[in-house]
Amino acid sequence: MQQRLIYVMDPMCSWCWGLAPLLDSIRVEFPELPLRLVAGSLRSHLQTPLDTASRQALADHWQAVAALSGQPFSDPHELPVSLVFNVGPASRALIAARSLDERLAWPFARAVQHAFYAQGLDVTQPTVLRQIAFDTGYDAEAFAARFDHPETQQQLDQDWNWVADRGFAELPILFAERDGQLALLCNGFRPAGEVLGLLQRWVSAAA
């Protein structure tokens, strides 16, 4: 019997950052379940920097996520002036991290989220992502090479297509997979106790 968790996330998705403590809890309570990260896409084609109105809309939204999740958020008005809210680079970095060492993929993804949401860093910049990878435990040069490799973008496109084919409109998404069969644990932000209860019942069903 083969089983694992599949977590569909966007490193620049505020609700994914809101759900990060749940993933931490799952890794502690269910260490026997491998965690596979899959990149979802919310804003992969934007080209223009955030304007004042967009920053205010983000501020309102982030305050709502912070109130519900308890996660720390910085002020979007203090993000770099040149920041384009394009998730492509951070998502490609997630694929690079997963390819190099899947055991470190979640710590890396969580660190990217923290850097963006709590610290206000521009995680669309490869130099920032490379530093986060190094701080997480990756070899910086190996990470940079994997980030730039054409195969990494191909794998990212495959992830995005896989998620799109399943028809879900919200992130994050958490699946439990057993012998190729997927069980949906959450689609969008959900209370930790609710998701953990579903996961416990899923695990118990195989005992």
C-alpha positions in Angstrom: 0.0 0.0 0.0 1.3 3.4 -1.0 0.0 6.6 0.5 1.0 10.2 0.7 -0.4 13.7 1.0 -0.5 16.1 -2.0 -0.6 19.8 -1.1 -1.5 22.1 -4.0 -0.3 25.6 -3.2 0.9 28.9 -4.6 3.9 30.4 -2.6 2.3 33.8 -3.1 -1.2 32.8 -2.1 -2.3 34.4 1.2 -4.7 31.6 2.1 -1.9 29.1 1.6 0.2 31.1 4.1 -2.8 31.1 6.4 -2.9 27.3 6.3 0.9 26.9 6.9 0.5 26.0 10.6 -1.8 23.2 9.7 0.8 21.7 7.4 3.3 22.0 10.2 1.0 20.1 12.5 0.3 17.4 10.0 4.1 16.8 9.5 4.4 16.4 13.3 1.4 14.2 13.8 1.7 12.1 10.7 5.4 11.8 10.0 4.9 8.5 8.2 3.0 10.3 5.3 5.2 11.7 2.6 4.2 15.2 1.5 4.2 16.1 -2.2 4.0 19.8 -3.0 2.2 20.7 -6.3 2.3 24.2 -7.7 -1.1 25.9 -8.3 -1.4 29.1 -10.1 -3.3 32.3 -9.2 -1.5 35.1 -10.9 1.1 33.7 -13.3 0.9 36.2 -16.2 0.9 39.7 -14.6 3.4 42.2 -16.0 2.8 45.5 -14.3 3.9 46.6 -10.8 1.4 46.9 -8.0 -0.4 50.3 -8.0 -1.8 52.0 -4.9 -5.3 50.6 -5.5 -4.0 47.1 -5.8 -1.9 47.5 -2.6 -5.0 48.7 -0.7 -7.0 45.7 -2.0 -4.3 43.4 -0.8 -4.1 45.1 2.6 -7.8 44.6 3.1 -7.6 40.9 2.0 -4.5 40.2 4.1 -6.1 41.7 7.2 -9.0 39.3 6.7 -6.7 36.3 6.3 -4.6 37.4 9.3 -7.7 37.7 11.5 -8.9 34.2 10.6 -5.6 32.4 10.6 -3.5 34.2 13.2 -0.6 34.4 10.7 1.7 37.5 10.6 1.3 39.8 7.6 3.3 42.9 6.7 1.8 46.0 5.0 1.4 45.6 1.2 2.0 49.4 0.9 5.6 48.7 2.0 6.4 46.1 -0.6 9.0 47.1 -3.1 7.7 49.7 -5.6 8.9 47.6 -8.6 7.2 44.4 -7.4 5.0 42.6 -10.0 2.6 40.2 -8.4 3.6 37.4 -10.7 3.8 34.0 -9.0 5.9 32.4 -11.8 9.3 32.8 -10.3 8.4 31.6 -6.8 6.4 28.7 -8.2 9.4 27.7 -10.4 11.6 27.9 -7.3 9.2 25.5 -5.6 9.6 23.0 -8.5 13.4 23.4 -8.3 13.4 22.8 -4.6 11.2 19.7 -5.0 13.4 18.3 -7.7 16.6 18.7 -5.7 15.4 17.4 -2.3 11.7 16.8 -1.7 12.3 16.5 2.0 13.2 20.2 2.1 10.5 21.4 -0.2 8.0 22.3 2.5 10.5 24.1 4.7 11.5 26.0 1.6 8.0 26.8 0.5 7.1 27.9 4.0 10.2 30.2 4.1 9.2 31.8 0.9 5.8 32.5 2.2 7.2 33.9 5.4 9.6 36.1 3.5 6.9 37.6 1.4 4.0 37.9 3.8 5.7 38.5 7.1 8.9 40.3 5.9 7.7 42.0 2.8 10.5 40.7 0.6 10.3 40.5 -3.2 10.2 36.8 -3.7 9.8 37.3 -7.5 13.5 38.0 -7.6 15.8 35.0 -8.3 18.5 36.3 -5.9 16.0 36.4 -3.0 14.8 32.9 -3.8 18.3 31.6 -4.0 19.1 33.0 -0.6 16.1 31.4 0.9 17.0 28.1 -0.7 20.5 28.4 0.8 19.1 29.3 4.2 16.8 26.2 4.0 19.7 23.8 3.3 20.1 23.7 -0.5 23.3 24.3 -2.3 22.9 27.8 -3.8 24.6 27.0 -7.1 22.7 23.8 -7.6 19.4 25.5 -6.8 20.2 28.4 -9.3 21.0 25.9 -12.0 17.9 23.9 -11.4 15.8 27.1 -11.3 17.1 28.2 -14.7 16.8 24.7 -16.3 14.1 24.5 -19.1 12.9 21.3 -17.5 11.9 23.1 -14.4 9.4 25.3 -16.3 8.1 22.2 -18.1 7.4 20.6 -14.8 5.8 23.7 -13.5 3.5 23.8 -16.5 2.6 20.2 -15.9 1.7 21.0 -12.3 -0.5 23.9 -13.4 -2.2 21.8 -16.0 -2.8 18.9 -13.5 -4.5 21.3 -11.1 -6.5 23.0 -13.8 -7.8 19.6 -15.1 -9.3 18.9 -11.6 -11.5 22.0 -11.8 -10.8 23.6 -8.5 -11.0 27.3 -8.3 -9.6 27.9 -4.8 -6.3 27.3 -3.1 -4.9 25.7 -1.1 -6.0 22.1 -1.8 -5.0 19.1 0.3 -5.4 15.6 -1.0 -4.7 12.3 0.7 -3.7 9.7 -1.8 -3.8 5.9 -1.3 -2.8 3.6 -4.1 -3.6 6.2 -6.7 -7.0 7.2 -5.2 -7.4 10.8 -4.1 -9.4 11.9 -1.1 -10.1 15.6 -0.8 -9.3 17.0 2.7 -9.7 20.7 2.0 -10.2 23.1 -0.9 -9.6 26.6 0.3 -8.9 27.6 3.9 -10.4 25.4 6.5 -10.1 25.1 10.3 -7.2 23.0 11.4 -9.3 20.7 13.6 -11.7 19.9 10.7 -8.9 18.9 8.3 -7.0 17.0 11.0 -10.2 15.1 11.8 -10.7 14.1 8.2 -7.1 13.0 7.9 -7.2 10.9 11.0 -10.3 9.1 9.8 -8.6 8.5 6.4 -5.5 7.1 8.1 -7.6 4.9 10.4 -9.6 3.5 7.5 -6.4 1.8 6.2 -5.5 0.3 9.6 
